[in-house]
Amino acid sequence: VSLNIYDILGKKVRTLVNSNLPAGYHSAHWDGKSDTGIQVSSGLYICVLKGHQNSQKTKIILVK
Protein backbone atom coordinates (compact mmCIF):
# COMPACT_ATOMS: atom_id res chain seq x y z
CA VAL A 1 0.00 0.00 0.00
CA SER A 2 1.26 3.46 -0.81
CA LEU A 3 -0.17 6.85 0.08
CA ASN A 4 1.46 9.80 -1.65
CA ILE A 5 0.79 13.53 -1.87
CA TYR A 6 1.36 15.30 -5.22
CA ASP A 7 1.26 18.98 -6.10
CA ILE A 8 -1.03 20.22 -8.85
CA LEU A 9 1.80 19.82 -11.40
CA GLY A 10 2.12 16.12 -10.58
CA LYS A 11 5.37 16.31 -8.60
CA LYS A 12 5.46 13.99 -5.60
CA VAL A 13 5.62 16.07 -2.43
CA ARG A 14 5.37 13.48 0.33
CA THR A 15 5.15 9.72 0.87
CA LEU A 16 2.98 9.04 3.91
CA VAL A 17 2.74 5.24 3.65
CA ASN A 18 4.76 2.72 1.66
CA SER A 19 4.38 -0.70 3.28
CA ASN A 20 2.35 -3.87 3.46
CA LEU A 21 -0.70 -3.39 5.65
CA PRO A 22 -3.26 -5.96 6.79
CA ALA A 23 -6.86 -5.58 5.71
CA GLY A 24 -8.85 -3.17 7.86
CA TYR A 25 -9.10 0.50 8.72
CA HIS A 26 -5.97 2.63 8.79
CA SER A 27 -5.28 6.34 9.07
CA ALA A 28 -2.48 8.70 8.11
CA HIS A 29 -1.72 12.31 8.98
CA TRP A 30 0.05 14.85 6.77
CA ASP A 31 1.70 17.72 8.59
CA GLY A 32 1.96 19.87 5.45
CA LYS A 33 5.66 19.18 4.98
CA SER A 34 7.52 17.66 2.04
CA ASP A 35 9.70 14.56 2.21
CA THR A 36 12.64 16.90 2.84
CA GLY A 37 10.91 18.46 5.87
CA ILE A 38 10.10 21.80 4.26
CA GLN A 39 6.65 23.32 4.86
CA VAL A 40 4.84 23.40 1.50
CA SER A 41 2.71 26.27 0.22
CA SER A 42 -1.02 26.56 0.70
CA GLY A 43 -2.93 25.23 -2.26
CA LEU A 44 -4.44 22.23 -3.99
CA TYR A 45 -2.80 18.81 -3.66
CA ILE A 46 -3.70 15.33 -4.88
CA CYS A 47 -3.68 12.42 -2.46
CA VAL A 48 -3.13 9.05 -4.20
CA LEU A 49 -3.79 5.76 -2.40
CA LYS A 50 -2.59 2.63 -4.23
CA GLY A 51 -3.29 -0.93 -3.19
CA HIS A 52 -2.43 -4.23 -4.84
CA GLN A 53 -5.29 -4.12 -7.35
CA ASN A 54 -6.75 -0.63 -7.17
CA SER A 55 -6.04 3.02 -6.58
CA GLN A 56 -7.97 6.07 -5.47
CA LYS A 57 -7.30 9.79 -5.84
CA THR A 58 -8.75 12.71 -3.95
CA LYS A 59 -8.11 16.43 -3.97
CA ILE A 60 -7.11 18.13 -0.74
CA ILE A 61 -6.62 21.80 0.03
CA LEU A 62 -3.85 22.87 2.38
CA VAL A 63 -4.59 26.13 4.18
CA LYS A 64 -2.01 27.67 6.48
N, C-alpha and C positions, 0 to 999 in steps of 0.2 A: 504494500500500500504506500502510495506517495501523496503528499499534500503540499502543493507549491503555490506561491503567490507570484503573479506576473504583473508588470506594469502594463499600461494601455498599449505600449508599442510591442509587447510580447517578450520583453526581456525578463528572465527569472530574477526575482528580487529576493525571495526567501524560500527555503525548504523547511517546512514545519515537521513533516513526518516522512521517513523513508525506511520502512521496516516491515517485517511480517507481523501482522496483528491477528489475533483470533477473532472469530465472528462475534458480533455484539456491538454495543454502543461505545463510542470513543469520543473524546473531545480534544481540541487543540486550541491554543491561544496564541495570537500574533501580537507582539508588542509594538508593531509599527517600525521595526528595524529591519535592515537588510541582513544578508548572511555575513557581511563584514562588520555588523554592529552599528552601522550609521542609521540615524533616524531618517526615514524616507519622507518625501513631501506629501502633503494632503492631496487627495485626488482619487481617481477611480482605479481599482485594481481587480484582477481576475484571480479567483481562487480555483485551482484545479485539483480534484481528488481523483486518483487513478487506482483501481483495484486490478485484480487478475484478469477479469473479463469485461470490465466496464469503466467508464469515467464520467465525471460530472463537473460542470463548470458553473460558477456563480460570480456575479459582480459584487464587489464590496467597495464602500466609500470610506476612506480614511480621513477623518477630520481631527485636526489638532486643537 
